């Protein structure tokens, strides 16, 4: 079960081809994980066939039991004579997952986790990644493994599993501090900061900052802290203040960090300080005014510094495009930015203005204008050497191609963009956006499901910006609903609904209604599917998105109720 499904009966392996009936294998897996290797008949049916009526579910269960007995080589392998379905009720069953869990809990109680951690052969049933019944035990065993590694102080192995685990980073920092290795503490703190991400509004906690500042003080007598080290300390403190609600102090600390970064020519740190100030301004409802001021200031500076500041605001600019106010206001706003950039002769500033104008045209279904402006933005970003803006411009260009019916051209564009998205400093924002459009471009059917599976594998272990993941969640939910994977569709939709709550109204709320319609359609609830698609269409119409509106109206019209199109 750990690392993959394999069965031995009396020491002899059951060949893989014996499990060609998927439900028979799933039944054995579920029983092997169940308490005392038995489950209630109705519980099994609910897990494996949640959408069937009781009679059909019972018939399918009988077939699964038949094929499972055949694979296991004995009619006694599964007992189904009562309401409880049991696996080898008269035999001894050993399950590696259970052996690991029992040993892990004993080791943790005895504070001796080193040896047991090595018996973890891999995640539970990786081939059943999307099976809801496997999720809780898989997560439980993963957590146990991490607890074992932490109890043994194996911090590097913890970070190999979860690069953003702050306790592990702090453990290494503490060890380095005790050894008097100031440089190692500084390196580890910087690694922690990069994994937590200031641009996502997340930073080290007070304890980690305290260790870092102790290390800086340790060498102060002979080596003063560098400007970068001081700036990083200020940025970390600003994030603690932001997340604790001390917004006034956060603003003062972030502005100190920004000033120090500007004086020292630290582009990345200047961008991170701008991101913190932007997040704070967005929380206060004043992001457009702050960005206008920062834009005017940055385009007059060194182009590299300007690029970092503008990149830091890209996600917030995108956030604003999806607000309840819609996107049309951005046109005049972007024109004023372009005028400022032209006066300052700033390539990065002109590129961002063209990007915003291109996005506004795309959302308004002015596809010719959109493609022209987005291509111009991409060329300017490429000339200025700004990866994040280049990636976002090309992603929007791919969306315009899809809207024009040029699917193959869009896929080619996306495949060229993905490597760039993966290496930029805004990778947590851009990679998940790229996969969202790749899923949309895959169309419907098994190819779309395979694209979601590839995306899921690629996103494991990555930092992902929650708002930027919304498009991917909606696309995945619709894909799973359209292919009959309703349980997976529900999971993605639940996550999307939670994130869409950040926008009171707006395009993402409309997109969630569309995904709800797809799920209701998959469940055969055609009345509600029809209503949900129309709700989505109305909401898209309210924010001026005719392409999305018309798609949802078409979906509503295609729903058949009582044998007649509505």
Secondary structure, 3 states (H helix, E strand, C coil): CECCCCCEECCEECCHHHHCCHHHHHHHHHHHHCHHHEEEHHHHHHHHCCCCCHHHHHHHHHHHHHHHHHHHCCCCCEECCCCEEEECCCCCCCCHHHHHHHHHHHHHHHCCCHHHHCCCCCCECHHHCCCHHHHHHHHHHHHHHHHHHHHCCCHHHHHHHCCCCHHHHHHHHHHHHHCCCHHHHHHHHHHHHHHHCHHHCCCCCHHHHHHHHHHHHHCCCCCCCCHHHHHHHHHHHHHHHHHCCCHHHHHHHHHHHHHHHHHHCCHHHHHHHHHHHHHHHHHCCCHHHHHHHHHHHHCCCCHHHHHHHHHHCHHHHHHHHCCCCCCCCHHHHHHHHHHHHHHHCCHHHHHHHHHHHHHHHHHCCCHHHHHHHHHHHHHHHHHHCCHHHHHHHHHHHHHHHHHCCCHHHHHHHHHHHHHHHHHCCCHHHHHHHHHHHHHHHCCCCHHHHHHHHHHHHHHCCCCCCCHHHHHHHHHHHHHHHHCCCHHHHHHHHHHHHHHHCCCCCCHHHHHHHHHHHHHHHHCCCHHHHHHHHHHHHHHHHHCCCHHHHHHHHHHHHHCEECCEEC
